[in-house]
């Protein structure tokens, strides 16, 4: 049985607490995937922190989600 292909969408992602790091547009299938894709380029900017909070906005719908991303493992969780 074949899996349905997920369509990519445009997301705008930025770090919630890092003023010096700019937002970036990424093409991914889900909010979570967009957060992880952004976090892959963020590790150096996060300094000593092993975790970062990211705001992910779907550019088509305007819906936003906040995720905490563990920079070592790539695991995501909703911001509390």
C-alpha positions as CSV (number, residue, x, y, z in Angstrom):
1,X,0.0,0.0,0.0
2,X,1.5,3.4,-0.9
3,X,1.4,6.4,1.4
4,X,-0.2,9.5,0.1
5,X,2.3,12.3,-0.6
6,X,2.1,15.3,1.6
7,X,2.0,18.6,-0.2
8,X,4.5,21.2,0.9
9,X,3.3,24.6,2.1
10,X,5.1,27.9,2.8
11,X,5.8,28.7,6.4
12,X,7.5,31.7,7.9
13,X,9.5,30.7,11.0
14,X,11.4,32.8,13.6
15,X,12.9,32.3,17.0
16,X,10.7,33.7,19.7
17,X,13.4,34.8,22.1
18,X,16.4,35.5,19.8
19,X,16.3,39.0,18.6
20,X,19.3,38.7,16.3
21,X,18.0,35.8,14.3
22,X,15.8,36.7,11.4
23,X,12.7,35.0,10.1
24,X,13.0,32.6,7.2
25,X,10.5,31.1,4.8
26,X,10.6,27.3,4.5
27,X,8.7,24.8,2.3
28,X,7.6,21.9,4.4
29,X,4.5,19.6,4.8
30,X,3.8,20.4,8.4
31,X,4.2,23.0,11.1
32,X,6.5,20.7,13.0
33,X,8.7,19.9,9.9
34,X,9.0,23.7,9.3
35,X,10.2,24.2,12.9
36,X,12.8,21.5,12.6
37,X,14.1,22.7,9.2
38,X,14.6,26.2,10.7
39,X,16.2,24.8,13.8
40,X,18.8,23.0,11.8
41,X,20.3,26.3,10.8
42,X,19.8,27.9,14.2
43,X,22.1,25.9,16.4
44,X,25.1,28.3,16.3
45,X,22.8,31.3,17.1
46,X,21.2,29.6,20.1
47,X,24.5,29.7,22.0
48,X,24.6,27.5,25.1
49,X,20.9,26.7,25.0
50,X,19.9,23.1,24.0
51,X,16.4,24.2,23.3
52,X,14.8,27.1,21.3
53,X,11.2,28.3,21.0
54,X,10.0,29.0,17.4
55,X,7.0,30.7,16.0
56,X,5.7,29.0,12.8
57,X,3.1,30.8,10.6
58,X,1.4,29.2,7.6
59,X,1.6,31.9,5.0
60,X,-1.6,30.8,3.2
61,X,-3.9,30.6,6.2
62,X,-2.1,32.9,8.7
63,X,-2.4,30.2,11.5
64,X,0.5,30.2,14.0
65,X,2.0,27.6,16.3
66,X,4.8,27.8,18.8
67,X,7.2,24.9,19.2
68,X,10.1,24.2,21.6
69,X,12.7,22.3,19.6
70,X,15.5,20.3,21.2
71,X,18.5,21.2,19.1
72,X,20.4,18.0,20.0
73,X,17.6,15.5,19.1
74,X,15.2,17.6,16.8
75,X,12.3,16.6,19.0
76,X,9.4,19.2,19.1
77,X,6.8,20.0,21.6
78,X,4.2,22.7,21.8
79,X,5.2,25.8,23.8
80,X,3.6,25.9,27.2
